[in-house]
Amino acid sequence: MNKSQITELRDEAKTSGGSVGRLWPVLTLPAVLLGLLALVAASIFAGTSAASQLGDPGAFVRWALPIAKALHHTAMSITIAALVFAAAILPRSTKPKRPSPGNHDTDGGKAHPAFVRAMNLAAASGMVWTLAAAAVLVLSFWDLVGKPMSLDPTYTTAMLDFVLEISVGRAWAWMIVIAAITSSLAFGVRSPAWVGAAAAFSLTGVLPMSLIGHAAGGNDHWGAVNAIGLHLVGVALWFGGIAVLAALAPLLQGKAPGRHGGTTPILAGTVLHRFSALATISIFLVAGSGVVSAMIRITSWEQLNSPYGWLVIAKAVATIGLGALGLAHRRYVIPRLEAGRFGALNAAWRVVGIEALIMAVVMSLGTVLGSTAPPTPDTPPEVPTPARLLSGYELPPELTSESWLTVWRLDWLWVAIIILLAALYVIATVKVRRRGDKWPILRLAVWMVGLAALFYITSGAPAVYGMVLFSMHMVDHMALTMVAPLFLVMGAPVTLALKALASRTDGTRGPREWILVLVHSKYSAVITHPIFAAANFAGSIIIFYNTDIFGFALRQHVGHELMNVHFLLTGYLFALSMIGTDPVPKRAPYPMRLVILLATMSFHAFYGVSLMGSTSLIQADWFGNLGRPWGAPAMEDQRLGAAAMWGIGEVPTLLLALGVMVAWSRDDARESKRSDRQADRDNDAELQAYNQMFAQLKQHDQEIERRGR
């Protein structure tokens, strides 16, 4: 390709970038106006804008509150997506360098304009997020008071009580804190690690929103909270990503000389391809969690013919339309961009513009839905049972042998995680095997067994009865710590991911690069160290059951899910340090592993026996006040749980010990074969040198003996 052709391509790049730069404002303004129009129309249709007969805060609060929420949701989504783009999609520099063993710096040249704009966008939208959260807090207070806004100082104390004592007030106060920290990080950090940390932290913003509103008050409030949380994550990444693409469009244009004399688009095809993969996961999150949320609140077909039902239908139709556009983008537009067909460039951004229009409507409908009463009341009964007061659920039926298979309460957070992990593992296995590399089907089988066990542990009888029986809670705990991780570790997911994922050469950190960063980090060196893994494994039991952390896990949904995550990771790290094949910074020698396992067995036995002999009931205000008419008394059930901890803990530990011995034997066999091959290559030079050393020592001793005579 000669200089004139390159100059022509650069001129076309400027023209393309300019055309999109002029096109996008034309599409952005209609998206804002259409979203506002949809918000007003949906509010009038659902009746949320009408004056309340019990207490009316005034027209200003009635209209300002949903607008502030829509602005808040939009700003939060853009902030999260911009940080994700900066952390995993966009290059940080104009001349990226491949990292070398002695140099981990991948930056060369100047900061890439797209990266700079993404971080600036995250900082600016983070500030809007913070201010919008503060506005929603104030407007929600006056909406609850049911009076027009006033500067009367007597309301100051009431506002403080709203923030400290009312769940809605606390949630929005936390949202302000999270948004302020996120925007500060977006302003101040630029290193890859800190940008990734800021992106991860920004996702915590979905927690306060998922815990408030009518989602937290129904018969299956934990299921509703999980569904809302998953929905918010999907919407933030999907809607926010489209908005970020809009802001970056003028910087991702143009053509450059490609291989074999062709041309390739600058960044546009790559960025759209990477976002498409993220959007695909988000679509399934949004659609699946939306169906679950609707099923919880709409329990009959007749209820679809209600304001809430029609809003759900409208949102579902719009979501399906977005999915269809995303599919067209992935199948037709992006492949043509990657093939160098530049006529697809403006078409790509036009599709993104149409997506932004529809997504603005979806965001407005979702905002109104959050304030609309569902057709199935989600208020608790007037005279709740003790179990309902404590746990939010009625007592399950008496535990029998059939109950182990028939009693379920789906934990949608873990259902989504399990489906995602299963799909990714299958996709990676197929990809590796099609490439001609070996990956044992047995590893796929044990991985699926581990996920099936995790599904049963988190959604089956152990999870349901674990809220009312200490013995079943202990079964749930030990299975989550020592059964599921055993199979998951044998699946070697990190090794498979490193085999399946392609390396990036543009200085960005994709999934493979982030996995390698985490594996080789100092944090990984600490938590995967055999001594730390064993101490964490044993110490967690003492700390958890002898402090009020156990009570926090029983009473709070966030605490319950954090408990599940902690126990699963604790067991996974312990099994990984014993029998895992995935890469870790340091592994203990086989004799030390057996010593650690022996110490673990002894600890389980000691703690189990001490708990069996205890005369005080753990979390007595919970297990002693559930009003359970069936089963053993709480104290006797606690002793049964201690026995379960002892018994369940020993069998997996013995299996781990057997696995260590098998691995030790195989390692010795491999070392023996390696030594034999080395001896064949160098005519047993190592053995000859060894024998020669002894001969020299013998000769030296004989010489000393002669001199002594």
DRENTI-586913 format. One record per residue (C-alpha): residue in one letter; x, y, z. Coordinates in steps of 0.25 Angstrom, whole numbers, plus 2048, in hexadecimal, padded with zeros to 3 digits. Example, Ala and Ser with C-alpha at 12.3 -4.5 7.8 and 13.67 -1.06 7.14 Angstrom:
BEGIN
a8317EE81F/s8377FC81D/
% end
This chain:
BEGIN
m800800800/n80680D7FC/k80681B803/s7FB8207FA/q7F28157FE/i7F581780D/t7F282580C/e7E5822805/l7E1819810/r7E582381B/d7DC82E814/e7D1823813/a7D3821822/k7D1830825/t7C583081C/s7BF824823/g7C2829831/g7BC83782D/s7AF831828/v7AD828834/g7B083483D/r7A583C836/l79C830836/w79C82D845/p79783A84B/v78B839841/l78882B848/t78B82F856/l78183A857/p775831853/a77982685C/v779830868/l76B836863/l765828861/g76A82386E/l76382F875/l75682E86D/a75681F871/l75882287F/v74C82C87F/a743823877/a746817880/s74481F88D/i737824889/f732816884/a73780F891/g73181A899/t73E81D8A1/s73D82C89E/a72F82E8A4/a72D8348B1/s72C82B8BD/q72082B8C5/l7278288D2/g7328328D1/d73683A8C4/p7458408C4/g7418498B8/a7428488A9/f75184C8AA/v7558408B2/r74C8378AA/w75283A89D/a76083E8A2/l7628318A9/p76182789D/i769831894/a77483189F/k7748228A0/a775821891/l78182A891/h78782389C/h785815895/t78B81B888/a79782188F/m79A815897/s79980C88A/i7A2815882/t7AD81688E/i7AD80788F/a7AE804880/a7B980F87E/l7C2809889/v7C07FB883/f7C3800875/a7D080787B/a7D47FA882/a7D17F0878/i7CD7F586A/l7D5801867/p7E5803865/r7EB80C86F/s7F6811865/t7F8814857/k80480B856/p8017FF85F/k80D7F5862/r80C7E7865/p8107E4873/s81D7DD875/p8227D4881/g82A7E0887/n8207EB882/h8127EB885/d80F7F987F/t8077F8873/d806807870/g80E80E865/g80B81C85F/k800824864/a7F382186B/h7E981C861/p7DE82785F/a7D381C860/f7D881886E/v7DA826872/r7CB82986E/a7C681D875/m7CC820882/n7C882F881/l7BA82A87E/a7BA82188A/a7BF82C893/a7B483688E/s7A982C88E/g7AD82889C/m7AB8368A1/v79D83689A/w79B8288A1/t79E82E8AE/l79683B8AD/a78A8338A8/a78B8298B3/a78B8358BD/a77E83A8B6/v77782D8B6/l77A82C8C5/v7748398C8/l7688378BF/s7658298C4/f76582F8D2/w75A8398CE/d75382F8C6/l7528268D3/v74E8328DC/g7438358D2/k7448448D3/p74984F8CA/m7588528CB/s75B85C8D6/l7678638DD/d7628628EB/p76D85E8F4/t7648548FB/y76684A8F0/t7758498F2/t77383F8FD/a7698378F4/m7738378E9/l77E8328F2/d7758278F7/f7718248E8/v7808228E5/l78381A8F1/e7778128F4/i76F8108E7/s7748058DD/v77180E8D1/g77981A8D7/r7858118DB/a78580B8CD/w7868198C6/a79081E8D0/w7998128CD/m7978158BF/i79C8238C0/v7A881E8C7/i7AB8138BC/a7A981D8B1/a7B28278B7/i7BD81D8B9/t7BB8188AB/s7BC8268A5/s7C88298AE/l7CF81D8A9/a7CC82089A/f7D282E89C/g7DF8298A3/v7E381B89E/r7E9817890/s7F180B893/p7EB7FE88D/a7EA7F789B/w7E38038A1/v7DA806895/g7D67F7896/a7D37F98A5/a7CB8058A3/a7C27FD899/a7C07F28A2/f7BD7FC8AE/s7B38038A5/l7AA7F78A4/t7A77F78B3/g79E8028AF/v7937F88AB/l7927F38BA/p78B7FE8C0/m7817FF8B5/s77E7F08B5/l77B7F08C4/i7717FB8C4/g7637FD8BE/h7587F38BD/a7627E88B9/a7667E68C7/g7587E48CD/g7527D88C6/n7507C98C9/d75D7C68C2/h7657D38C5/w7737CD8C4/g76F7C88B6/a76A7D58B2/v7767DD8B8/n7807D38B0/a7787D58A3/i7787E48A4/g7877E48A7/l78A7DB89B/h7807E4893/l7887F1897/v7957EB894/g7917E7886/v78A7F4883/a7967FC888/l7A07F587F/w7967F5873/f790802873/g79C809879/g7A580286E/i79C808863/a79D816869/v7AC81586A/l7AD81085C/a7A581D858/a7B082585F/l7BB81E859/a7B681D84B/p7BE828845/l7CB82284A/l7C9814845/q7C8818836/g7D181782A/k7D980D822/a7E8808823/p7F07FF81A/g7EE7F181E/r7F47E381A/h7F57DE80C/g7F47EC806/g7E67EE80C/t7E07F8816/t7DA7F6824/p7D280082D/i7D9807838/l7D3802845/a7C5802841/g7C37F383D/t7CC7EF849/v7C47F7853/l7B77F384E/h7BA7E584D/r7BF7E585C/f7B37ED860/s7AA7E3859/a7AF7D7861/l7AC7DF86E/a79E7E3869/t79B7D5866/i79D7D1874/s7957DE878/i7897DA86F/f7887CD876/l7897D3884/v77E7DE881/a7757D487A/g7767C9884/s7757D2890/g76A7D988A/v7627CD889/v7657C8897/s7617D689C/a7547D6894/m7507C8899/i7527CC8A8/r7497D88A6/i73F7D389C/t7397C68A0/s72E7C4896/w72B7C7887/e7207D088B/q72A7D9892/l7317DD885/n7247E5882/s7297F088D/p7317FC88C/y73D7F4892/g73B7E9888/w73A7F287C/l7477F9880/v74E7EB881/i7497E7873/a74D7F586D/k75B7F3874/a75C7E586F/v7597E8861/a7637F3861/t76E7EA867/i76B7E085C/g76D7EB852/l77A7EE858/g77E7E0858/a77B7DF849/l7837EB846/g78F7E684E/l78E7D8846/a78E7E0839/h79A7E883E/r7A27DB842/r79E7D3835/y79F7DD82A/v7A57EA82D/i7B17E7836/p7B67DB82D/r7B57E5821/l7BD7F0829/e7C87E582D/a7C87E181E/g7CC7EF81A/r7BE7F3814/f7BE802818/g7B0804813/a7AB7FD820/l7B2807829/n7A7812828/a79D807828/a7A3801835/w7A180F83C/r793811837/v78F80383D/v79580884A/g78D815849/i78080D847/e784804853/a78681185B/l778816857/i77180985C/m77A807868/a77681586C/v76781086C/v76B804874/m77280C87E/s766815880/l75C809881/g76580288B/t76580F894/v756810894/l755801896/g75D8038A3/s75280C8A8/t7468058A3/a73F7FB8AD/p73F7ED8A7/p7327E58A6/t7367DB8B0/p7377E28BE/d7457E18C3/t7427E58D1/p7437DB8DD/p7377D58E3/e7307DE8EE/v7347D38F9/p7417CD8F4/t7477C08FB/p7547C1903/a75B7BA8F7/r7567C58EE/l75A7D08F7/l7687CB8F8/s76B7C58EB/g7617CB8E1/y75C7BD8DE/e7527B38E4/l7577A78EA/p75A79C8E0/p75278E8E2/e7587848EC/l76577F8E7/t7647718E2/s76C7688D9/e76376D8CD/s76677B8D1/w77477A8CD/l7707798BE/t7627808BE/v76578D8C6/w76B7988BD/r76D7A78BE/l7757AC8B2/d7807B68B5/w7807BD8A8/l78D7C48AA/w7947B68AB/v78B7B18A0/a7917BB896/i79F7B989B/i79E7AA899/i7977AB88B/l7A27B5887/l7AE7AD88C/a7A87A0885/a7A67A7878/l7B47AE878/y7BA7A087C/v7B3799870/i7B77A4866/a7C57A486B/t7C679586A/v7C079485C/k7C979F857/v7D679885D/r7D278B857/r7CE790849/r7DC797849/g7E278984A/d7E778B859/k7E4780863/w7DA78386F/p7D5777876/i7C6775876/l7C7770884/r7CB77E888/l7BE783882/a7B6778889/v7BC77B897/w7BA78A895/m7AB788892/v7AA77F89E/g7B078A8A6/l7A67948A0/a79A78B8A3/a79F7898B1/l7A07988B2/f79279A8AD/y78C7908B7/i7947968C2/t78F7A48C0/s7817A28BB/g77D7948C0/a77978E8CE/p7867928D5/a7847A18D2/v7757A18D5/y7767998E2/g7837A08E6/m77C7AC8E9/v7737A58F4/l77C7998F9/f78B79B8FE/s78D78C8F9/m78978F8EB/h79179C8EB/m79D7948EF/v79B78A8E4/d7997968DA/h7A679C8DF/m7AE7908DE/a7A978C8D1/l7AC79A8CB/t7BA7998D1/m7BE78B8CF/v7B57848C4/a7B378E8B9/p7C17948B9/l7C77868B8/f7C17848AA/l7C37928A5/v7D27928A8/m7D37858A1/g7CD78C895/a7D9795894/p7D17A188E/v7DD7AB88E/t7E67A1886/l7DA7A087C/a7D87AE87B/l7E67B1878/k7E67A786D/a7D97AC867/l7DB7BB868/a7E37C285E/s7EE7CC862/r7EC7DB85F/t7F77E3858/d7F17F1859/g7F57F3867/t7E77F186D/r7E47E7878/g7DA7DD874/p7D57D187C/r7E27C9879/e7EA7D587D/w7E27D888A/i7E37C988E/l7F27C988C/v7F37D6894/l7EB7D08A0/v7F37C389F/h8007CA8A0/s7FC7D58AA/k8017D68B8/y7F37D48BD/s7F27C78B6/a7FF7C38BC/v7F97C58CA/i7EC7BF8C9/t7F07B38C1/h7FC7B08CB/p7F97A28D1/i7FB7A78DF/f7F27B38DD/a7E77AA8D6/a7E87A18E2/a7E77AC8EC/n7DC7B28E5/f7D47A58E3/a7D57A28F2/g7D57B08F8/s7C87B48F0/i7C07AA8F8/i7C47AF905/i7C27BE901/f7B57BC8FA/y7AE7B4905/n7B47BB911/t7B07C990D/d7A47D0908/i7A87CE8F9/f7A07C28FA/g7947CA8FE/f7977D48F3/a7977C98E9/l7897C48EE/r7827D18EF/q7887D98E3/h7877D48D4/v7947DA8D1/g79A7D38DD/h7947C68D8/e79A7C78CA/l7A87CC8CF/m7A87C08D9/n7A67B78CC/v7B17BE8C5/h7BA7BD8D0/f7B87AE8D3/l7B97AA8C5/l7C67B28C2/t7CC7AD8CF/g7C979F8CB/y7CE7A18BD/l7DB7A78C1/f7DE79C8CB/a7DB7918C1/l7E37998B7/s7EF7998C0/m7EE78A8C3/i7EA7838B5/g7E878F8AB/t7EF78F89E/d7EC79E89A/p7F87A789B/v7FB7AD8A9/p8077B58AE/k80C7AB8B8/r80879C8BB/a80C7958C8/p8147888C7/y80B77B8C8/p8107778D6/m80B7858DB/r7FE7848D4/l7FB7778DB/v7FF77D8E9/i7F67898E6/l7EA77F8E2/l7ED7778EF/a7EC7848F7/t7DF7888F0/m7D977B8F4/s7DE77C902/f7D878A903/h7CA7868FE/a7CA77B908/f7CE784913/y7C478F910/g7B978690D/v7BB77F91A/s7BB78C922/l7AF79191B/m7A878491E/g7AB78692D/s7A779592D/t79B799936/s7987A692F/l7907A8922/i7977AF917/q78E7BA912/a7837B791C/d77B7C3918/w77A7BD90A/f7797AE90B/g7727AE919/n7677B8914/l7627B2906/g7567AB90C/r75A79E906/p74F79390A/w757788904/g765782905/a76E781911/p77078C91B/a779797917/m784793921/e78378491C/d78478990E/q790791910/r797784916/l79377D909/g799788901/a7A6787908/a7A6778905/a7A377B8F7/m7AE7858F6/w7B877A8FB/g7B376F8F2/i7B17768E5/g7BE77D8E7/e7C67708E9/v7C27698DC/p7C67748D2/t7D37768DA/l7D67678D8/l7D37698C9/l7DD7758C9/a7E776D8D0/l7E57618C6/g7E676B8BA/v7F37718C0/m7F97638C1/v7F57608B3/a7FB76D8AE/w80876A8B5/s80975C8AF/r8077628A1/d81176D8A3/d81B7638A8/a81875A89C/r81A766893/e82776A899/s82C75C898/k82875B889/r82F769887/s83C76488E/d83C757886/r83A75F879/q84676987E/a84E75D881/d84C757873/r85076486D/d85D766874/n861758877/d85D759886/a867764888/e860768895/l86175A89B/q87075A896/a87376789C/y86C7638A9/n8757568AA/q88175D8A6/m87F7678B2/f87E75B8BB/a88B7558B5/q8927628B7/l88D7628C6/k8927548C8/q8A07578C1/h8A17648CA/d89E75B8D7/q8A87518D3/e8B375C8D1/i8B07618DF/e8B17538E4/r8BF7518DE/r8C475E8E3/g8BF75B8F1/r8C874E8F1/
% end
